[in-house]
Amino acid sequence: MSRQVRIQTAFSAGELDPELAGRLDLTVRREGARRLLNVLPRITGGLARRPGLRHLAEVPGARRLLPFPSPAGSLLAVLREGALALYDAQGALLASFPTSLLTAARIDEVDFAVVDGALLLVHPEFEPRRLHRDPVAGWRFDRWPIALADPADPLSRPLVPFERFAPREVRIELQNPTPDPAAPGRTLVEPAASAPVFTAAHIGTWLRVAHAWVFLYDVVDATRARGWTREDPSGVGSTTDWAEQAFSHARGWPRTVTVHQNRLVVGGSRDLPDFVWFSRSGRFYDFSTEQGLDDEAVAFRLAAAEPETVLHLVPARRLYVFTTGGEWVVHGDPITPTGVEVGRQTTVGCFPQRRVRPVEVDGAVLFVGRSGRDLREFVFTDTEQAWQAADLALLAGHLLERPRACAFDPLRRVLWVARADGGFASLTIDRNSHVVAWAGHASDGTVVDMATLDGTVHVLVERAGGVALERFEEGLQLDGARTFTRPSPTTSWSGLDALVGRRLRVLADGRDLGEIELAAGTLLLSEPASVLVLGHAFAHEIVPFAPLELVEPQGANAAWRPVRLALRLHASGALRVDLGRGPAPVRLASVPFTGTVELRALGWRRGDDGPPWRIRQDDPVPFTLLSSTLQIEVNG
């Protein structure tokens, strides 16, 4: 028999896909794990129990969470069917707006951006809406304020893009021009098309017919309408030089929005899914292009062989356009009508679910690929002098099944990903240190959505029949945690009616009193305490790979047994280890404990039949594992 030693000081490869169990040749096994649950691999080595979730507010029916850094402070907009609500970062409700626009079918497809201190919401089926604070009226939720050709005349045409939807051979003639008796200076006309063009949804929109701007107030049938113009229509005649509003109830509204180089950028409308429009520089709601000046609006269509739909716009050093078919880069410093270049760089394609927005990390953009099981890193590489989109989830695709939202924590350098099954995953990432470490996570509830506000990740969690707004908080060891304080220690805690009927873990002045089911709104303690924390416990688990790289010289199915295990801990409050006979508590010399715990192990194993050890515990205390040293004995 021979004795071998394996030392693991890092988990920088994270949890690996079970489908890779047969790949004994992968070197990442030495810095990976079979299972990581509710722990975060650290860039510097080791791993730690994840932070808990602080309860902020009950938000019934909430489905979306939008970060809103506004002039009034850091805020969160919460969307539910039929309403938008505004909260501050501590969970206080500031305003609520009922709206029929936010249907259950639309909420997931809403995109947003902060524009000139306001939160702008877009969806291809409704006119963009703006959430903003009026100095007099307070918070308002109204239509986007598109500029007018004559600001003093509310009946002048809106300065929106005009595009051609009908085939190029379709002609329009302004027939029966008649002075408008109700409005001097206006001429009534009847636009007549050579093919079906008009629908009832065109009422209230504008046409450009040659040099004339025509407002449509009635539609007779698919080829005839009625309108008025302030230009002289006599010289127009029958022409193919005409266009209609790019954004309207007839043609749909923008699908995605952002701000880049002091311009509002919208893309992918319902009927023009592969277009991108830039507003005038410094005038976010003005899309006029009449004179072609450098500060005027810009519009272009993505030149792809197959039709694509613009899903995301990401502003960075350049503007990145993510579509169903590829990843595009818009060049221009600055972008002008004559100084813009657009090119497709990779052909991965984006996950079509709207809410999984790309995230910029260290100059790269992370986005979920078309399959929904790949997380791509879109970045320009100096070595190849080309854009690439490597799959960061190649070795852990099982943790990325059907993602529904993601948010980046810049302090811990962790990308959190919520999944459709209610669980969530984390990716610890640092490009300079070559760390790409995935881990799985679970909570007593379903994660609905998540967003980053001021560097803190907030989440919507559905549990106990309701939805709560919560946030990750360092040092917190429970989920959905609520903290109550008293000026002096007491044994009687009242005011807990909202928690009646729930099973909760109880911490009193840091003492773990175990789990209870709250039967009444008052909790009686056996010993007085001045701080009470109630929440949901979560267990963390660490399962390493069998040391097959040490066993393999004797054959992949050789018998081996662990002899000694040394675990290096840092500031940890508890330890429960399973060495093959079930989890057992380990007595620590002090709490919190920093140092090495040495354990003896027994029991033969064969090949990859079982892990050498396992840590699983739900103790609501800090836990950090820095390294493990395993000594094994191999038969043969």
Secondary structure, 3 states (H helix, E strand, C coil): CEEEEEEECCCCCEECCHHHCCCCCCHHHHHEECEEECEEECCCCCEEECCEEEEEEECCCEEEEEEEEECCEEEEEEEECCEEEEEECCCCEEEEEECCCCCCCCHHHCEEEEECCEEEEEECCEEEEEEEEECCCEEEEEECCCCECCCCCCCCCECCCEECCCCCCCCEEEEEEEECCCCCCCEEEEEEECCCCCCHHHCCCEEEECCEEEEEEEEEECCEEEEEECCCHHHCCCECCEEEECCECCCECCCEEEEECCEEEEECCCCCCCEEEECECCECCCCCCCCCCCCCCEEEECCCCCCCCEEEEEECCCEEEEECCCEEEEECCCCCCCCCEEEEEECCCECCCCCCCCEEECCEEEEEECCCCCEEEEEEECCCCEEEEEECCCCCHHHHCCEEEEEEECCCCEEEEEECCCCEEEEEEECCCCEEEEEEECCCCEEEEEEEECCEEEEEEEECCEEEEEEEECCCCCEEEEEEEEEEEEEEECCCHHHCCCEEEEEECCEEEEEEECCCCCEEEEEEEEEEEEEECCCEEEECCCCHHHHHHHCCCCEEEEEEEEEEEEEECCCEEECCCCEEECCCCCCCEEEEEEEECCCCEECCCCCCCEEEECCCCCCEEEEEEEEEEECC
